[in-house]
């Protein structure tokens, strides 16, 4: 019985995950913190996404990062993007 009580108590500290995004996502690209060849992507509101896409980087070319959330793999519920030049 004591082992069962311990197992139930430990379940109360499960990690949480962000709620899925909906609507417009504002995307930010930081090419200064780690340098232009290692951009950092962030977005608001702070929410869970299904995908973040960007291409391999070549210095001086313009790129687009696309972030979005899908439901069931085919219904787009949120999307945002940003252009940047490393």
C-alpha positions in Angstrom: 0.0 0.0 0.0 2.8 2.4 0.8 4.4 1.9 -2.6 1.1 2.8 -4.3 0.8 6.0 -2.3 4.3 7.0 -3.3 3.6 6.3 -7.0 0.5 8.4 -6.9 2.3 11.3 -5.2 5.1 11.3 -7.7 2.5 11.6 -10.6 1.5 15.0 -9.4 4.8 16.5 -10.5 4.4 15.6 -14.2 5.9 18.1 -16.7 3.5 20.4 -18.4 3.5 21.3 -22.1 2.5 24.6 -23.7 -1.0 25.0 -25.1 -1.1 24.8 -28.9 -0.9 28.0 -30.9 -4.0 29.6 -32.5 -4.2 32.6 -34.8 -1.3 34.8 -35.7 2.2 34.0 -34.5 4.8 36.8 -34.2 8.2 35.4 -35.1 11.6 36.8 -34.0 15.0 35.8 -35.5 18.1 36.6 -33.5 21.3 36.4 -35.6 23.5 38.2 -33.0 23.6 36.0 -29.9 25.2 32.9 -31.5 26.3 34.6 -34.7 24.8 34.8 -38.2 25.3 31.2 -39.1 23.3 30.0 -35.9 20.1 32.0 -35.8 17.8 31.6 -32.8 14.0 31.5 -33.5 11.4 32.6 -30.9 7.7 33.5 -31.2 4.8 35.0 -29.3 2.5 34.1 -27.9 4.4 31.4 -26.1 2.7 28.3 -27.4 3.3 24.9 -28.8 3.9 24.5 -32.5 3.8 21.6 -35.0 6.6 22.8 -37.2 9.4 25.3 -37.6 11.0 25.3 -41.1 14.1 27.1 -42.4 16.6 26.3 -45.1 20.3 25.6 -44.7 22.1 28.9 -44.3 24.3 30.7 -46.8 25.7 34.1 -45.7 24.2 37.0 -47.5 21.1 35.2 -48.8 17.6 36.1 -47.6 15.7 33.4 -45.8 12.2 32.8 -44.5 11.4 30.9 -41.3 7.9 29.5 -41.1 6.2 28.4 -37.8 2.8 26.9 -37.5 0.4 24.6 -35.7 -1.8 21.9 -37.3 -4.5 19.8 -35.8 -4.9 16.2 -37.2 -2.0 16.9 -39.6 -4.1 18.9 -42.1 -5.9 21.8 -40.4 -3.7 24.8 -39.9 -4.7 26.7 -36.7 -1.8 29.1 -36.4 1.0 30.4 -38.6 3.7 33.0 -38.6 6.9 33.8 -40.4 9.9 36.1 -40.6 12.6 36.9 -43.2 16.2 37.3 -42.2 19.6 37.5 -43.8 22.5 35.8 -42.0 
